[in-house]
Each structure stands twice: as C-alpha cells, then as structure tokens.
Amino acid sequence: MKDEPGSNSQNSRKNKKTTTLEAVHEQDKTRVHSDKKKKKHNLWPLKALVLSVFVSFAVNAASELVLEDAQLWLAIVLTVVILLFGVIFDMIGTAATSCDMQPFLAMASRKIKGGKTAVKLAKSADVVSSICNDVVGDICGIVSGVCAAAIAISIMNPTNFFVNVLISTLISTATITLKAIGKGYAVNNANKIVFAVARMLSIFNKEG
C-alpha cells in the first residue's frame, strides 16, 4: 500500500520540527556550559589576588631575613636563583599557551604517566600563564630588587646612587635577556616543557 502524499508531507514536517528542537536543545546546553565556564574563570582574578598577597609576603619576608647583614656572595647567589626561578616559570607559562593538546590526548588515552595532567595544563593555559608569568614573575621581580639593594649595601655602605642604579640595571637587563631567550625556546619546545612539568606534577597528583 502506497503512502499518501499528505502523509509524507506531515512526516517531513515532524522530522524537521524534531531536528529543530534537538538543535535548540544542543544550543541551550552549549550556552549553559559556556556560562558555567565564564563563572568559573571570573573567580580567577580574586584567587590570583589572594595567592599573590600570601606568596609575595612570604617570599619578601624570607628574603629580608636572609639578606639582613648578608655577605656579598650570599646576596649574589640568591639573586641568580630568583632570576632563574622567574625565567623557568616564564617559560612554563609561555609553553602552556603555545602547546598542542592533541599529543597529550593521545598519551592520556594510552594511559602514559603525565598525559592526563598535561591535558589539564593545556586546557587551563590561561590560568597557568597567569600564575607563572604574572604572579610568580612579578614576585621574582620585586624580590630581585631587594637583592639588588642588598648587593649594593654589601659593595658600598652607605650606598652610592650610581652603584644602586648600575646593579639594578644589570639585574634588569639579565632578567629581560634571559626571559626573551626562554620565551623563544618555550614556543619551539612547548609540548616537551608542558609534558616535563606534567610528569613532575603527576608524582604528587594521582591520575585517575
């Protein structure tokens, strides 16, 4: 028995209506997911502020205690350590924003240690970059200034204006140069750096 033309037309309209409703439903789900994501990210500046205050206070207090009446060699060693610390974290933040997530997804599916953590780092690249480049970077910049003052005092007490400026200039130049080199390396080796960090973090964080 052949279907009537009217019946075919009704079925077609029903199918179109069903498809439209499904599309609207999917759009609603996407919108809700997007809103949740926005709400989640909106809390980050507040968290960054709290983290910055506590970490900055702790690092500055520690450096002041260490550098108080410190010898020249100790001030120089601490300056180099802080400078390298800032450069390394700057590289991690740059790598997180430059990496390709697909290899990490493949590693995670094959249950390679560090794969799932690498995926999380790549997905949260904006947060990783904020912590590494902004929070840690700014704190290292402040503490290196304290170190510069300690070095100036060790060389000449009372300090001379030109000695202060010269030492600060040398530290700033070294920081900028090393960060520029580090950024270039991080962009070209982003996946290697992110995976290395993920492997280290996976030691402390069990991957489910």
N, C-alpha and C positions, 0 to 999 in steps of 0.2 A: 504493500500500500504506500503510495507516494505522499510525502508531506505537503501540506498546503502552503502556498506562498506566504499567506498571512502568518502561519505558524513559524516559518523560517525567519521572518522579519522580527517577530516577537522574541525568538530565541537570541537573535543577533543583538537586539536592544538590551536584553537581560545580561548577555555576556559583556557588552560594552559597559553597562552600569556596574557590574561586578568588578571589572578591571579598573574602572574609575575609582570605586570605593576602596579597592586594595591599594591603589596608588596614593590616595588621600591618606589612608591609614599609615602607609610607609613614610610619607612626608611628615605626618604628625609624630611618629616615632623618632625620626631623624631630628625634628625640631626639639623634642623633649630631651634627646641625648645631647644635642648641641647646647641647650640651655643649662643642663647639668654640668657640662664641661666648662661652660663660661663661669658658672657659680664657683666651681672648684678652683679655677685659675684666678678668680677675683680675690680669693683668700691669700694668694701667694705674696703680694706686697706686704701684708701685715706680718706674715710668718718671716719674711726676709728682714723686716724691720726688727722684730724681736731677736732673731738669730744674730743679726749684725751687732745689736747692742751688747748682748751677752758675750759673744766671741771677741768683739773689739775690746770690751772691758777686760776680759781675761787675758788676752794677748798683750795688751798695753801694760796691764799691771805686772805681768810676768817679766816683760822686757825691762820695765823700770826697775824692778827688784834686781834683775840680773846685771843690768848696766850701771847700777849705782856704784860709783867708785870702782868701776871695772877697768881692767888693764886694756891697752890698745888692741892686743891680739884677740881678746875675747869679743870686743865690740866689732872687729872686722869679721871674725868667723860668724857671729850672729847675723851680721848684715848680709853676708854671702848666702847663708842658709835661708834667710827670709826672702831674699831676692830670687833664689832658685825655686823656693816653695811657690812664690807668686807666679813665676813663669810656667811651672809644671801645671798648676791649676788653670792657668790661662789657656794652655794647650788642650787640656781636657775639655774645657767649656767650648773651645773652638771646634774640636773634633766631634763633640756631641751634635753640634748644629750642622756639621758637614758630612756626617757618615751616611751610608746607605743601609737601610734597615733590612733589606731582603736577605743578605747573607746570614744575618742574625736570626731571622725567622727560620731559615733552613737549619741552622745549628740547633735552635730550640726544638724543632720537630724531631731532630736526630738525638735529642737529649744530651748534647755536648755541654759539659760544665761551663757555665758562664753565658750560655746562649740566651736564656730567658732574662737574665739580668741585663744583658746587652740590649735586648729588645725594649726593656723598661727604660733604660737610659736614653735610647734613641727616641722613644715616644715622648719622653719628658725632657726633650732637648732644651726647651726654653727655660725650664726650672734649673736644669744642670748648668746651663750657661749663666744664669743669674747668680747662682751660688758661687761657681768657680771664677767667673770673670768679674762680677760686681762685688759680692760680699767679701770673698777671700782676697781678691785683687786690691780692693780699697783698703782692707785692713793691713795687708802687707805693705802698701804704700805709706800708710800712717806710721807703722812700726819702723819702716826703713828710715823715715825722717827722724824718729827718736834715736835710732842707731847712728845716724849721721851726726847728730848733736853730741852723742857720747864719744864718737871718734874725734870730733873737733876739740872737745874738752881734754881728751887724752893727749892730743898733739900739742895743744896750747891752752893753758889755763892761767888767767881768764882768756876766753875765746876771742879770736880776731874776726871781724866781719868778713873779710876776704877768704879766710880759712873756712868759715862756715859755708859761704856761697860756693867755694870750689868743691868741697866734699859733697855737698848736696847735688851740685851739678854732675859730678862724676857718678854718683849713685843713680840719679835720674836717667842719665844717658845710658848707663849699663842696663837699667831696667827696660827702657824703651827698645834698645837694640836687641836684647835677648828675647823680649816678647815678640818683636817683629819676626825674628828668625824662627821662634817657636810656633807662631801662627802659621807661617808658611809650611813648616814640617807637619803641623797638625792637619792642615787642609789636605795635603798629599798622602797622609797616612792615617786618616780619620778612623777607619774601621779597625786598624791594628791597635790604636790607642784606646778606643772605646772598649774593645774586647779585652785588652790587658787590664783595664780598670774593672770591667765586669768580672773577670776571673778572680781578681783580688777581693771584690765585694762578695762574691759567691762563697768565699770561705766563711764569712760571718753571717751570710744570709742564705738559708737553705732554699734551694729552688724546688718548687712543687710541681 
